[in-house]
Amino acid sequence: MDPVFPRLHVITGARRPVEVVTAAVAASVRLGVPDQLAIQVRVEDDITDRSLYDLSAAILAICHPQGVLCLVNDRLHIALAVGADGGHVGADDLPVAAARKIMGGVLGATCRDPGSARAAVADGATYLGVGPAYLTVTKPGLPAPLGPGAVGAVAAAVPRTPVIAIGGVTAGNAGELIRAGASGIAVVGAVSEAADPGEATERLLKALS
């Protein structure tokens, strides 16, 4: 497992994404751990490529001067065009092996069980997003929550690959996911819906320290 791979991934939501990212990055700098924060740019399917490109470019300009990793979810051509550090593919996106043919650098893949995790790593994934760890309403249509035990089983199957737990994660339950074997967490609403996204980011980073 790469010891410097970011432990907190903040995924953009529909509300004020640039404001949220600005606050999250500033929080990581205040704590002296910008290398422990990654920003994943994710938008709804109806957002145009041009809008996503412009948003990704704005967020990249916030992240890179501070040494914060920036990824673009789902639309790898936008990640490549904007010069992001990598991308992430979900179950309904390109297969990992196909994504790796066009994407250098960081490539994340969504998995839920040890078998699919091993296959994704063999196909070129550099980290795995595993979830939903807990019940969440941020993204509709998700399967039943895995719980820390199942997240840990995935992590044990790929011990050299960072496993990032996602879905219903908070500062209060992040610790049990780390103890189960996850190397980090990803959040959407816990930061993007917070009254103070910077303070929320600080709490999450401290919970992971």
N, C-alpha and C positions, 0 to 999 in steps of 0.2 A: 504494500500500500504506500502511495506517495505521501510522506508526512506533511508536505506543504499544500496538499490539495485543500481548497477551502472547505470549512466545516459548516458554514451557514450559507445557504443559497436563498436569496430573496427573488421570488418570481413576480414579475410585474402583473398588476391587476388592471381592471378597466379604469379605475379612478386615479387621477393625478400621477401617472407613472413617473414622469420626470421629477416631480417634487419628492415623491417617495424615494426614488433612487438617490437623489441628492442628499436627503436626510440620512439614508442608510449608509452611504459611503462616508459621509462626515462622521457618523457615529463610529465606524470602524477605524477611522483615522484618529479620533479622540482617544480610543482605547489602545491605539498602537498596533492594531491587528488587521490592516487592510488585506493582507494575504489570506486571511481566514474568511473573507467575504467574497461571494460570487453573485453576480446579477444575471438572472435569466430573463430575457425579453420574450414575453409570450402575449399574444393578442388573440382576440376572437377570430373565427374563421372568416367573418364578413369584412374584416379590415383589409384594405387593399395592400398589395405589395409595396406601392409607393409610400403609403402611410407608415407601414412597418419599417421600410428602409429609413425614412426620415426620423422616426422614433428611435430606431436602433443606433443611428449615427449620433443623435443627441445624447443617448445614454452612454455610448462608448466614449464620448468626449468627457463625460463625468468620471467614468471608471478608470480609464487608462492612465491619466496623470497621477492617480493615487495608487496604482498597482493593484487595482481590483479586477478580477477576472470577469469578462463579459461574454455571455453565450446568447445565441438566438435559438429559440425552440421551434421545432417543426419545419420551418422553411429554410432549408440549408442554403438555398441560392441567395437569400438575403444575408445570411451569416457570412458567406464568402464575399459578396459584393461590398459589404460595409467594413470588412476586415475584423470581424469579431474573433475572439480567441477559440471559438468552436461552436458546436451546436448540440441539440438534444433531440432525439427522435422518440416518439411515442409508439404505441401499439398500432395505430392507424397510419403511421408515416412510412417512409422508406424503410425496408429491412436494413438492419445494421450493416451487413456486408455491402449492400449497395451504397449506403450512406458513406461508408468508409472509403469507397472508391473516389468520391468527390470531395470529402471533407478531411483535411489534415487537422492536426492539433487535437483539442479536446473533443471527444464525442461521447455523449451520454445516451443511455438507452433505458427505457422503462421496463421493469421486470417485476414478477410477483412470486417466483418460486425458484428453487435452486437450479433446476434443469434449464429454464430459460435464461437464467443468469450466466451459467457456464457457456451456453451457446452464444449469448451476446458478447461476452468477453472474447471468445474464440473468433468471433466475426469482426472484432476491432473496437469494441466499446472500451473507453478508458475509465468510465465510472458508470454506476447504475443508480437510477432513481427507483425506489421501491415503495409501493404504497397501494391504496391508502393505509397508512399505519393505524389511524384512528378514524372515527366517523367525521366526515367533513361535508359541508354544504357549498364549498367554494366552487366545485366543479360537479355538475349533475351527471347522473348515469354511471357513477363509479361502482365497482364491485364492493362486496362486504369488506370491512376493515380487517387487516392482517393481524394486528397486534404485535407487540415487541418480539414475541417468540418466533413468529414467521419471518419477521425482518432479520432477526439474528440468524435464522437458518440460511437465508440467502447470503448473508455476509460470510458465514462459515464456508459456503460453497465456493466463494471467490476471495480467498483471504488476502490476495495482493491487489485487489481492486476496491477503490472507495465505494461504499454503499451509502447513498443519501436517502434517508427516510422522509417521506412526504405524506401529507394528508392529516389534517387535524392536529398538527404539531404546535405546541406552545412552549414557552419557557418553563412551564411547570412539568411537562411530561418529556421534554427533550432528553433529560438525564437517563431515563429508563431505556430509551432507544439506544443511546450510546453504550450503556451497560450491557445491552443485549447484543451489541456487535456492530451497530451502524457507526460509520466514521463521521457522519454529519447529518444535517437536516435541511429540508427545503420548506419554505413557507410562502403563502400568498396572503391570505387575509390577516394573519397575525401581525404583518407589517403594513400592508397596503390599506387595510381598513382601520388601523390604529389611529387614535386622535393625534398621537405624536409618533410618527414612524421612526424617528431617530431614537427616541427613548425605547421603543419596542425592539429595535435592532440591538441596542446596548444590552437589554435584558437577555435576549437570545444568545448573544455572543458570550456574555458572562456565564450563562447556564452551560455553555459548551466548554468553558475554560477549565 
